[in-house]
Amino acid sequence: MPVFELEKRQSPSKLMALYSPALAIGMTLVTTGILFFILGIAPLEALFLFFVSPLLESWTLQQVAVKASPLILIGVGLSVCYRSNNWNIGAEGQFTVGAIVGSILPILLPEWQNAAVLPLMFIMGAIGGGLFGLVPAWLKNRFGANEILTSLMLTYVALLFLDWIVRGPWRDPDGFNFPVSREFSEAALLPQMIEYGSLHAGVLVSLVVVGCFFVLFRYSLKGFEIKVLGTAPRAGSFAGFSKKKMVYFSFAVSGSLAGLAGIIEIAGPIEQLIPSISPGYGFTAIIVAFLGRLNPVGILFAGILLAVTYIGGEAAQTNLEVSDKTAKAIQGILLFYVLACDTLIRYRLRFVKRKV
């Protein structure tokens, strides 16, 4: 019986590893064009709306930057986990918990309005996301539980808790019975970088985080520890690095950045808690992390690309009357090609015959 097997390559191509993201993007464009053609939509027009039109006007460029900011923050946090061989799939839940915890001050203490409110919201959001990220880390270290499953399932706990809290204890008494919290005061909102525009200071935060983690990964002992424990854990143990401590560290950092992204999203575009605060940033950031090769600078550009698909998807939904899920489908195709390219860089397909 003829079958295909994956055989590990002795020396994976470094050149292909460098160019595989571009190859994955190119294959995604071709596949997406074919799908639009099958649907009876002009492929070039559809691809233009998705990937080019968001970059042509000032207000759409601002929207791209705003959408890219949480993707970059979460993606950088996930890169810490993935580099150290810890698999955090629950960034969406950590994003949500960070938004909830960071919203305590403007919702429960709305009369407290001064310059300390916003920094405290940032700190509380990061702490909330970090503590929630430590739950699957503790379960892994204490019981050997699979962190992929635990972090993913905890996401739905966080999403259901958000839905309950805005429909119950935190529902705005003056909100005409809609499931929303009270609107944040001016002191609890991110300052706008452009007058009458949507670009806010959270974009600068994401850029600062990219710079800090670039230095961490390349020039610090902790960055070296992350790399060694991710690629050669036995060698790391000989060097005195603790695998269990790295599990806690990576999940705490990843959760904190996701929580920070959550409060930035609430204090920026949304300005209050609502039952759904994310279009799936926590899951899309997984694509961002791998497309960016787990490098903060690469993640910056990957975050911008994925943000373009969000804005382009809205344009295509209006102009081409396609489903609002089209952008997610394109993101899924991109993830498939990214993982396929990475797999074929490390393994080769081998045709073998097996006797039944």
Buried (B, 14 or more C-beta within 10 A) or exposed (E): EEEEEEEEEEEBEEEBBEBBBEBBBEBBBBBBBEBBEEEEBEBEEBBBBBBEBBEEEEBBBBBBBBBBBBBBBBBBBBBBBBBBBBBBBBBBBBBBBBBBBBBBBBBEEBEBBEEEBBEBBBBBBBBBBBBBBBBBBBBBBEEEBEBBBBBBEBBEBBBEBBBEBBBEEBBBEEBEEEBBBBBBBEBBBBEBBEEEBBBBBBBEBBBEBBEEBBEBBEEEEBBBBBBBBBEEBEEBEEEEBEBEEBBBBBBBBBBBBBBBBBBBBBBBBBBBBBBEBBBBBBBBBBBBBBBBBBBBEBBBBBBBBBBBBBBBBBBBBEEBEBEEEBBBBBBBBBBBBBEBBBEBBEBEEEEEEEEE
